[in-house]
Amino acid sequence: MNLKHIAIFASGQGSNAAKIIEHFNHHAFIKISLIVTNNPKAKIIELAQQSGIPFHLTNKEEFFSEPSIVSLLQYHQINFIVLAGFLLKIPASLIQAYSNQIINIHPALLPKFGGKGMYGIHVHEAVIKAGEKESGITIHYVNEEVDKGNIIFQEKCNVEVGETAESLSQKVRELEHMHYSNIIEQCMAQ
Ligand code: GRF
């Protein structure tokens, strides 16, 4: 089977990216071949250096200008893009070039608690404020509308009485680490 190449896009702590890199280390046909970040302080840069994975530090101006970073992705023979806490909107040219080949993970049960401003702790605060009894994770394809692409997978967790945004964030993060790599693998086997 031909090797398939993934690019991970991440802006923050990079805990999901770390799990994904670990999962695909020495995989038979999937390789993490590029890391893209827009945050010069992102932990993922350190991780990329330690793991010997090429990384590209971008910025808003470059990311949204044409030609887009599609040529960089093509240079690295990228087949599939995994967003793991990447905070820039994906430009239309990139979505078209990688139609149904870009996935994202969201820390709530979409279509609820998605869209503009719904990232990080804000999501969990909104879930608790709404009095939800359940939250969870959603893994979905990326289209031109933020958090609205087709859903691939969801997993739930309970929101307990007295739950805080921080404790919920922890629970949800555990679900993310448990499932994201396996779902990526399933999507790439299709
Ligand atoms: C995760 O909660 C993910 O759902 C969201 O961004 C967060 C990234 O966390 N899209 P980390 O940087 O992987 O720790």
Residues whose N, C-alpha, C, O or C-beta is under 5 A from the ligand:
A	BS01	GRF	G12 Q13 G14 S15 N16 A17 A84 G85 I105 H106 P107
